[in-house]
């Protein structure tokens, strides 16, 4: 069997996709068009569309998008100090309109901060509580084993 044929038939155990399908999902998540991806992985555009209908392809694509989002978020965090300095400089600016706009921006961001999550045990308890029917308290299940494990992982007893 030639190498090209193997790439279309050997499924990876983790994703259930072929290496070519994985490559296509990665390229799509990176912003390539279906036409560009089809050309790069040497398949018809219709094949890409068919792959996009598969749940495991969609999940792998979403995982790749999450990795990209995490990288972007990390990059943005790296710019935090510069951004804060720019806001501080603007707040000290002679331009009254710029100062007001910067001040309003800071105030709006602080007002929108969610500070309600302050009790780690309560948050872990929520993660371990499941409901088959959201409106019926009779069908609530609590996973004590998961709760104990998460408490231990977080250094809580």
VOFIDREN-953011 format. One record per residue: residue number from 0; residue in three letters; chain; x, y, z of N, C-alpha, C in turn. Coordinates in steps of 0.02 Angstrom, whole numbers, padded with zeros to 5 digits. Layout:
<sites>
+-----+-----+---+--------+--------+--------+--------+--------+--------+--------+--------+--------+
!   k !   r ! c !     nu !     nv !     nw !    cau !    cav !    caw !     cu !     cv !     cw !
+-----+-----+---+--------+--------+--------+--------+--------+--------+--------+--------+--------+
! NUM ! ALA ! A !      X !      Y !      Z !      X !      Y !      Z !      X !      Y !      Z !
...
+-----+-----+---+--------+--------+--------+--------+--------+--------+--------+--------+--------+
</sites>
This chain:
<sites>
+-----+-----+---+--------+--------+--------+--------+--------+--------+--------+--------+--------+
!   k !   r ! c !     nu !     nv !     nw !    cau !    cav !    caw !     cu !     cv !     cw !
+-----+-----+---+--------+--------+--------+--------+--------+--------+--------+--------+--------+
!   0 ! UNK ! A !  00043 ! -00059 !  00000 !  00000 !  00000 !  00000 !  00045 !  00062 !  00000 !
!   1 ! UNK ! A !  00030 !  00110 ! -00045 !  00073 !  00169 ! -00048 !  00058 !  00216 !  00011 !
!   2 ! UNK ! A !  00104 !  00262 !  00023 !  00100 !  00306 !  00081 !  00037 !  00350 !  00079 !
!   3 ! UNK ! A !  00018 !  00374 !  00021 ! -00041 !  00416 !  00015 ! -00103 !  00377 !  00036 !
!   4 ! UNK ! A ! -00109 !  00316 !  00014 ! -00166 !  00274 !  00031 ! -00167 !  00262 !  00107 !
!   5 ! UNK ! A ! -00108 !  00251 !  00137 ! -00105 !  00239 !  00209 ! -00131 !  00300 !  00248 !
!   6 ! UNK ! A ! -00116 !  00360 !  00226 ! -00138 !  00420 !  00260 ! -00214 !  00426 !  00261 !
!   7 ! UNK ! A ! -00247 !  00394 !  00214 ! -00320 !  00397 !  00212 ! -00353 !  00340 !  00250 !
!   8 ! UNK ! A ! -00316 !  00289 !  00269 ! -00347 !  00232 !  00300 ! -00324 !  00220 !  00372 !
!   9 ! UNK ! A ! -00266 !  00243 !  00392 ! -00242 !  00232 !  00460 ! -00273 !  00284 !  00507 !
!  10 ! UNK ! A ! -00319 !  00261 !  00550 ! -00350 !  00306 !  00597 ! -00307 !  00311 !  00660 !
!  11 ! UNK ! A ! -00301 !  00371 !  00686 ! -00265 !  00378 !  00749 ! -00312 !  00358 !  00805 !
!  12 ! UNK ! A ! -00285 !  00327 !  00856 ! -00326 !  00301 !  00910 ! -00358 !  00357 !  00952 !
!  13 ! UNK ! A ! -00324 !  00412 !  00958 ! -00350 !  00466 !  01001 ! -00409 !  00501 !  00969 !
!  14 ! UNK ! A ! -00405 !  00516 !  00905 ! -00457 !  00557 !  00872 ! -00505 !  00517 !  00829 !
!  15 ! UNK ! A ! -00483 !  00459 !  00806 ! -00524 !  00421 !  00759 ! -00522 !  00450 !  00689 !
!  16 ! UNK ! A ! -00475 !  00495 !  00677 ! -00467 !  00526 !  00611 ! -00403 !  00502 !  00580 !
!  17 ! UNK ! A ! -00399 !  00508 !  00515 ! -00336 !  00493 !  00481 ! -00289 !  00552 !  00490 !
!  18 ! UNK ! A ! -00224 !  00543 !  00480 ! -00178 !  00599 !  00485 ! -00197 !  00656 !  00437 !
!  19 ! UNK ! A ! -00222 !  00638 !  00378 ! -00242 !  00689 !  00329 ! -00302 !  00729 !  00355 !
!  20 ! UNK ! A ! -00350 !  00694 !  00386 ! -00407 !  00729 !  00414 ! -00386 !  00775 !  00471 !
!  21 ! UNK ! A ! -00340 !  00751 !  00512 ! -00314 !  00793 !  00567 ! -00280 !  00855 !  00539 !
!  22 ! UNK ! A ! -00239 !  00845 !  00487 ! -00204 !  00902 !  00456 ! -00255 !  00952 !  00428 !
!  23 ! UNK ! A ! -00308 !  00926 !  00397 ! -00359 !  00970 !  00369 ! -00393 !  01010 !  00424 !
!  24 ! UNK ! A ! -00409 !  00978 !  00480 ! -00441 !  01013 !  00535 ! -00396 !  01067 !  00564 !
!  25 ! UNK ! A ! -00332 !  01052 !  00570 ! -00284 !  01100 !  00596 ! -00279 !  01161 !  00549 !
!  26 ! UNK ! A ! -00276 !  01147 !  00484 ! -00272 !  01202 !  00435 ! -00335 !  01245 !  00436 !
!  27 ! UNK ! A ! -00393 !  01213 !  00441 ! -00456 !  01250 !  00444 ! -00458 !  01293 !  00507 !
!  28 ! UNK ! A ! -00437 !  01265 !  00563 ! -00437 !  01303 !  00625 ! -00389 !  01361 !  00622 !
!  29 ! UNK ! A ! -00337 !  01354 !  00581 ! -00287 !  01407 !  00574 ! -00311 !  01463 !  00527 !
!  30 ! UNK ! A ! -00370 !  01454 !  00498 ! -00398 !  01507 !  00456 ! -00394 !  01495 !  00381 !
!  31 ! UNK ! A ! -00369 !  01437 !  00362 ! -00366 !  01422 !  00290 ! -00437 !  01409 !  00264 !
!  32 ! UNK ! A ! -00449 !  01425 !  00202 ! -00514 !  01412 !  00171 ! -00519 !  01338 !  00153 !
!  33 ! UNK ! A ! -00579 !  01315 !  00141 ! -00590 !  01245 !  00121 ! -00552 !  01231 !  00056 !
!  34 ! UNK ! A ! -00553 !  01278 !  00010 ! -00518 !  01269 ! -00053 ! -00443 !  01262 ! -00042 !
!  35 ! UNK ! A ! -00415 !  01305 !  00000 ! -00343 !  01301 !  00014 ! -00325 !  01236 !  00049 !
!  36 ! UNK ! A ! -00366 !  01215 !  00097 ! -00353 !  01153 !  00133 ! -00356 !  01094 !  00087 !
!  37 ! UNK ! A ! -00409 !  01092 !  00045 ! -00416 !  01036 ! -00002 ! -00355 !  01030 ! -00047 !
!  38 ! UNK ! A ! -00331 !  01087 ! -00070 ! -00271 !  01087 ! -00112 ! -00210 !  01062 ! -00074 !
!  39 ! UNK ! A ! -00201 !  01085 ! -00013 ! -00142 !  01066 !  00027 ! -00141 !  00993 !  00046 !
!  40 ! UNK ! A ! -00201 !  00964 !  00060 ! -00202 !  00893 !  00081 ! -00220 !  00847 !  00022 !
!  41 ! UNK ! A ! -00226 !  00878 ! -00037 ! -00236 !  00840 ! -00099 ! -00301 !  00799 ! -00100 !
!  42 ! UNK ! A ! -00357 !  00833 ! -00081 ! -00423 !  00801 ! -00087 ! -00470 !  00851 ! -00119 !
!  43 ! UNK ! A ! -00527 !  00828 ! -00138 ! -00580 !  00869 ! -00167 ! -00612 !  00912 ! -00111 !
!  44 ! UNK ! A ! -00634 !  00971 ! -00128 ! -00668 !  01014 ! -00079 ! -00728 !  00978 ! -00049 !
!  45 ! UNK ! A ! -00763 !  00940 ! -00088 ! -00822 !  00904 ! -00063 ! -00803 !  00856 ! -00007 !
!  46 ! UNK ! A ! -00743 !  00828 ! -00012 ! -00719 !  00782 !  00040 ! -00711 !  00820 !  00106 !
!  47 ! UNK ! A ! -00684 !  00880 !  00102 ! -00677 !  00920 !  00163 ! -00745 !  00934 !  00193 !
!  48 ! UNK ! A ! -00794 !  00951 !  00152 ! -00862 !  00963 !  00178 ! -00891 !  00901 !  00210 !
!  49 ! UNK ! A ! -00879 !  00843 !  00180 ! -00903 !  00780 !  00210 ! -00869 !  00768 !  00278 !
!  50 ! UNK ! A ! -00804 !  00779 !  00281 ! -00769 !  00770 !  00344 ! -00796 !  00817 !  00398 !
!  51 ! UNK ! A ! -00814 !  00878 !  00378 ! -00840 !  00926 !  00426 ! -00906 !  00905 !  00457 !
!  52 ! UNK ! A ! -00939 !  00857 !  00426 ! -01003 !  00831 !  00453 ! -00992 !  00778 !  00507 !
!  53 ! UNK ! A ! -00931 !  00752 !  00511 ! -00916 !  00699 !  00559 ! -00905 !  00729 !  00629 !
!  54 ! UNK ! A ! -00935 !  00699 !  00679 ! -00930 !  00724 !  00747 ! -00858 !  00726 !  00771 !
!  55 ! UNK ! A ! -00820 !  00673 !  00757 ! -00751 !  00672 !  00782 ! -00708 !  00725 !  00747 !
!  56 ! UNK ! A ! -00723 !  00740 !  00684 ! -00688 !  00793 !  00648 ! -00705 !  00861 !  00681 !
!  57 ! UNK ! A ! -00769 !  00871 !  00694 ! -00791 !  00933 !  00726 ! -00759 !  00942 !  00794 !
!  58 ! UNK ! A ! -00756 !  00888 !  00832 ! -00725 !  00892 !  00899 ! -00651 !  00907 !  00894 !
!  59 ! UNK ! A ! -00616 !  00874 !  00848 ! -00544 !  00887 !  00840 ! -00533 !  00959 !  00816 !
!  60 ! UNK ! A ! -00575 !  00982 !  00770 ! -00571 !  01052 !  00746 ! -00581 !  01100 !  00805 !
!  61 ! UNK ! A ! -00631 !  01086 !  00847 ! -00644 !  01128 !  00906 ! -00584 !  01128 !  00954 !
!  62 ! UNK ! A ! -00552 !  01070 !  00962 ! -00493 !  01066 !  01005 ! -00437 !  01110 !  00977 !
!  63 ! UNK ! A ! -00429 !  01109 !  00912 ! -00378 !  01151 !  00880 ! -00394 !  01225 !  00889 !
!  64 ! UNK ! A ! -00458 !  01242 !  00882 ! -00479 !  01312 !  00893 ! -00465 !  01333 !  00965 !
!  65 ! UNK ! A ! -00477 !  01287 !  01012 ! -00465 !  01302 !  01083 ! -00391 !  01315 !  01095 !
!  66 ! UNK ! A ! -00348 !  01275 !  01063 ! -00276 !  01285 !  01070 ! -00256 !  01354 !  01043 !
!  67 ! UNK ! A ! -00285 !  01372 !  00986 ! -00271 !  01438 !  00957 ! -00295 !  01493 !  01003 !
!  68 ! UNK ! A ! -00356 !  01486 !  01031 ! -00382 !  01536 !  01077 ! -00338 !  01542 !  01139 !
!  69 ! UNK ! A ! -00315 !  01486 !  01164 ! -00270 !  01487 !  01223 ! -00206 !  01524 !  01206 !
!  70 ! UNK ! A ! -00178 !  01512 !  01147 ! -00117 !  01547 !  01126 ! -00129 !  01622 !  01120 !
!  71 ! UNK ! A ! -00186 !  01640 !  01092 ! -00203 !  01711 !  01086 ! -00210 !  01742 !  01155 !
!  72 ! UNK ! A ! -00246 !  01707 !  01200 ! -00256 !  01732 !  01267 ! -00188 !  01741 !  01303 !
!  73 ! UNK ! A ! -00144 !  01693 !  01294 ! -00077 !  01698 !  01325 ! -00040 !  01758 !  01296 !
!  74 ! UNK ! A ! -00045 !  01768 !  01231 ! -00013 !  01825 !  01199 ! -00041 !  01890 !  01225 !
!  75 ! UNK ! A ! -00107 !  01893 !  01233 ! -00138 !  01953 !  01259 ! -00116 !  01967 !  01331 !
!  76 ! UNK ! A ! -00110 !  01914 !  01370 ! -00086 !  01923 !  01439 ! -00016 !  01952 !  01439 !
!  77 ! UNK ! A !  00023 !  01933 !  01390 !  00091 !  01960 !  01384 !  00091 !  02034 !  01369 !
!  78 ! UNK ! A !  00037 !  02059 !  01340 !  00032 !  02130 !  01324 ! -00002 !  02171 !  01380 !
!  79 ! UNK ! A ! -00021 !  02136 !  01433 ! -00059 !  02168 !  01487 ! -00023 !  02229 !  01516 !
!  80 ! UNK ! A !  00041 !  02221 !  01533 !  00078 !  02276 !  01564 !  00080 !  02337 !  01518 !
!  81 ! UNK ! A !  00092 !  02326 !  01453 !  00093 !  02381 !  01405 !  00024 !  02414 !  01400 !
!  82 ! UNK ! A ! -00028 !  02374 !  01399 ! -00096 !  02401 !  01393 ! -00113 !  02442 !  01455 !
!  83 ! UNK ! A ! -00095 !  02416 !  01514 ! -00109 !  02453 !  01575 ! -00071 !  02520 !  01576 !
!  84 ! UNK ! A ! -00010 !  02519 !  01552 !  00029 !  02581 !  01550 ! -00003 !  02631 !  01502 !
!  85 ! UNK ! A ! -00028 !  02605 !  01445 ! -00061 !  02650 !  01397 ! -00123 !  02681 !  01427 !
!  86 ! UNK ! A ! -00162 !  02641 !  01464 ! -00222 !  02668 !  01497 ! -00202 !  02720 !  01550 !
!  87 ! UNK ! A ! -00150 !  02704 !  01589 ! -00126 !  02752 !  01640 ! -00103 !  02817 !  01608 !
!  88 ! UNK ! A ! -00066 !  02810 !  01553 ! -00042 !  02870 !  01518 ! -00101 !  02911 !  01491 !
!  89 ! UNK ! A ! -00151 !  02877 !  01466 ! -00209 !  02912 !  01439 ! -00248 !  02946 !  01495 !
!  90 ! UNK ! A ! -00251 !  02914 !  01553 ! -00286 !  02945 !  01610 ! -00250 !  03008 !  01634 !
!  91 ! UNK ! A ! -00186 !  03015 !  01618 ! -00146 !  03074 !  01637 ! -00139 !  03123 !  01579 !
!  92 ! UNK ! A ! -00172 !  03108 !  01524 ! -00166 !  03149 !  01463 ! -00196 !  03218 !  01473 !
!  93 ! UNK ! A ! -00172 !  03265 !  01434 ! -00201 !  03333 !  01433 ! -00267 !  03333 !  01394 !
!  94 ! UNK ! A ! -00277 !  03282 !  01354 ! -00339 !  03278 !  01313 ! -00396 !  03254 !  01358 !
!  95 ! UNK ! A ! -00440 !  03298 !  01374 ! -00495 !  03283 !  01420 ! -00541 !  03228 !  01394 !
!  96 ! UNK ! A ! -00554 !  03228 !  01329 ! -00598 !  03177 !  01300 ! -00566 !  03107 !  01305 !
!  97 ! UNK ! A ! -00500 !  03104 !  01292 ! -00464 !  03040 !  01297 ! -00464 !  03015 !  01370 !
!  98 ! UNK ! A ! -00453 !  03063 !  01418 ! -00453 !  03043 !  01489 ! -00520 !  03016 !  01509 !
!  99 ! UNK ! A ! -00574 !  03050 !  01488 ! -00641 !  03027 !  01506 ! -00656 !  02959 !  01475 !
! 100 ! UNK ! A ! -00637 !  02949 !  01413 ! -00649 !  02885 !  01380 ! -00611 !  02828 !  01416 !
! 101 ! UNK ! A ! -00549 !  02841 !  01433 ! -00509 !  02790 !  01469 ! -00539 !  02776 !  01537 !
! 102 ! UNK ! A ! -00561 !  02828 !  01572 ! -00591 !  02819 !  01638 ! -00656 !  02778 !  01633 !
! 103 ! UNK ! A ! -00697 !  02793 !  01584 ! -00760 !  02757 !  01575 ! -00747 !  02684 !  01558 !
! 104 ! UNK ! A ! -00695 !  02672 !  01519 ! -00677 !  02604 !  01501 ! -00656 !  02565 !  01563 !
! 105 ! UNK ! A ! -00614 !  02594 !  01604 ! -00591 !  02560 !  01665 ! -00650 !  02546 !  01711 !
! 106 ! UNK ! A ! -00692 !  02596 !  01721 ! -00750 !  02588 !  01765 ! -00795 !  02532 !  01739 !
! 107 ! UNK ! A ! -00809 !  02531 !  01674 ! -00854 !  02480 !  01647 ! -00825 !  02410 !  01656 !
! 108 ! UNK ! A ! -00760 !  02402 !  01648 ! -00728 !  02336 !  01656 ! -00730 !  02313 !  01728 !
! 109 ! UNK ! A ! -00718 !  02359 !  01774 ! -00720 !  02341 !  01845 ! -00792 !  02322 !  01866 !
! 110 ! UNK ! A ! -00840 !  02359 !  01841 ! -00910 !  02345 !  01858 ! -00932 !  02277 !  01832 !
! 111 ! UNK ! A ! -00905 !  02255 !  01776 ! -00925 !  02191 !  01746 ! -00889 !  02131 !  01775 !
! 112 ! UNK ! A ! -00840 !  02142 !  01818 ! -00802 !  02086 !  01846 ! -00849 !  02042 !  01889 !
! 113 ! UNK ! A ! -00844 !  01976 !  01877 ! -00883 !  01928 !  01917 ! -00840 !  01906 !  01975 !
! 114 ! UNK ! A ! -00858 !  01929 !  02034 ! -00820 !  01911 !  02094 ! -00861 !  01865 !  02140 !
! 115 ! UNK ! A ! -00913 !  01835 !  02112 ! -00958 !  01794 !  02153 ! -00927 !  01728 !  02174 !
! 116 ! UNK ! A ! -00880 !  01703 !  02136 ! -00849 !  01638 !  02152 ! -00794 !  01647 !  02203 !
! 117 ! UNK ! A ! -00812 !  01641 !  02266 ! -00764 !  01652 !  02320 ! -00757 !  01591 !  02366 !
! 118 ! UNK ! A ! -00802 !  01543 !  02359 ! -00801 !  01484 !  02403 ! -00781 !  01423 !  02361 !
! 119 ! UNK ! A ! -00717 !  01401 !  02365 ! -00695 !  01345 !  02322 ! -00734 !  01281 !  02334 !
! 120 ! UNK ! A ! -00752 !  01268 !  02396 ! -00790 !  01206 !  02410 ! -00858 !  01208 !  02376 !
! 121 ! UNK ! A ! -00891 !  01266 !  02377 ! -00956 !  01272 !  02344 ! -00950 !  01263 !  02268 !
! 122 ! UNK ! A ! -00896 !  01291 !  02240 ! -00885 !  01284 !  02168 ! -00872 !  01211 !  02149 !
! 123 ! UNK ! A ! -00832 !  01176 !  02189 ! -00818 !  01105 !  02176 ! -00882 !  01065 !  02184 !
! 124 ! UNK ! A ! -00923 !  01082 !  02234 ! -00987 !  01047 !  02244 ! -01032 !  01054 !  02183 !
! 125 ! UNK ! A ! -01032 !  01114 !  02152 ! -01072 !  01125 !  02091 ! -01047 !  01080 !  02035 !
! 126 ! UNK ! A ! -00981 !  01073 !  02030 ! -00952 !  01031 !  01977 ! -00971 !  00957 !  01985 !
! 127 ! UNK ! A ! -00987 !  00938 !  02046 ! -01001 !  00867 !  02061 ! -01075 !  00852 !  02067 !
! 128 ! UNK ! A ! -01117 !  00902 !  02053 ! -01189 !  00893 !  02059 ! -01220 !  00894 !  01990 !
! 129 ! UNK ! A ! -01257 !  00842 !  01975 ! -01287 !  00834 !  01909 ! -01362 !  00828 !  01915 !
! 130 ! UNK ! A ! -01398 !  00853 !  01867 ! -01470 !  00848 !  01867 ! -01494 !  00824 !  01798 !
! 131 ! UNK ! A ! -01532 !  00770 !  01799 ! -01560 !  00744 !  01736 ! -01613 !  00792 !  01710 !
! 132 ! UNK ! A ! -01653 !  00818 !  01755 ! -01705 !  00865 !  01738 ! -01692 !  00929 !  01778 !
! 133 ! UNK ! A ! -01670 !  00982 !  01745 ! -01649 !  01042 !  01780 ! -01701 !  01072 !  01827 !
! 134 ! UNK ! A ! -01765 !  01061 !  01813 ! -01816 !  01092 !  01855 ! -01841 !  01045 !  01910 !
! 135 ! UNK ! A ! -01815 !  00984 !  01914 ! -01839 !  00937 !  01964 ! -01783 !  00919 !  02013 !
! 136 ! UNK ! A ! -01790 !  00941 !  02075 ! -01739 !  00927 !  02126 ! -01735 !  00853 !  02144 !
! 137 ! UNK ! A ! -01787 !  00814 !  02128 ! -01787 !  00743 !  02145 ! -01736 !  00703 !  02105 !
! 138 ! UNK ! A ! -01712 !  00730 !  02050 ! -01668 !  00693 !  02005 ! -01596 !  00720 !  02007 !
! 139 ! UNK ! A ! -01575 !  00746 !  02064 ! -01508 !  00773 !  02072 ! -01462 !  00719 !  02098 !
! 140 ! UNK ! A ! -01403 !  00713 !  02066 ! -01353 !  00663 !  02086 ! -01290 !  00700 !  02107 !
! 141 ! UNK ! A ! -01262 !  00677 !  02162 ! -01200 !  00707 !  02187 ! -01146 !  00653 !  02185 !
! 142 ! UNK ! A ! -01090 !  00669 !  02151 ! -01034 !  00622 !  02143 ! -00983 !  00635 !  02199 !
! 143 ! UNK ! A ! -00991 !  00598 !  02253 ! -00948 !  00607 !  02312 ! -00875 !  00591 !  02297 !
! 144 ! UNK ! A ! -00863 !  00539 !  02256 ! -00795 !  00520 !  02239 ! -00760 !  00575 !  02202 !
! 145 ! UNK ! A ! -00794 !  00604 !  02152 ! -00765 !  00659 !  02114 ! -00754 !  00720 !  02159 !
! 146 ! UNK ! A ! -00801 !  00733 !  02204 ! -00796 !  00788 !  02251 ! -00734 !  00780 !  02294 !
! 147 ! UNK ! A ! -00726 !  00721 !  02324 ! -00668 !  00708 !  02367 ! -00603 !  00717 !  02328 !
! 148 ! UNK ! A ! -00602 !  00691 !  02266 ! -00542 !  00696 !  02225 ! -00525 !  00769 !  02209 !
! 149 ! UNK ! A ! -00575 !  00808 !  02188 ! -00563 !  00878 !  02172 ! -00543 !  00919 !  02233 !
! 150 ! UNK ! A ! -00572 !  00903 !  02289 ! -00553 !  00938 !  02351 ! -00479 !  00925 !  02366 !
! 151 ! UNK ! A ! -00460 !  00861 !  02359 ! -00390 !  00842 !  02372 ! -00343 !  00876 !  02322 !
! 152 ! UNK ! A ! -00362 !  00875 !  02257 ! -00321 !  00908 !  02205 ! -00309 !  00981 !  02219 !
! 153 ! UNK ! A ! -00359 !  01012 !  02250 ! -00355 !  01085 !  02264 ! -00330 !  01100 !  02334 !
! 154 ! UNK ! A ! -00305 !  01048 !  02368 ! -00276 !  01059 !  02434 ! -00327 !  01075 !  02488 !
! 155 ! UNK ! A ! -00388 !  01054 !  02477 ! -00441 !  01067 !  02526 ! -00462 !  01000 !  02559 !
! 156 ! UNK ! A ! -00479 !  01003 !  02622 ! -00500 !  00941 !  02656 ! -00569 !  00947 !  02684 !
+-----+-----+---+--------+--------+--------+--------+--------+--------+--------+--------+--------+
</sites>
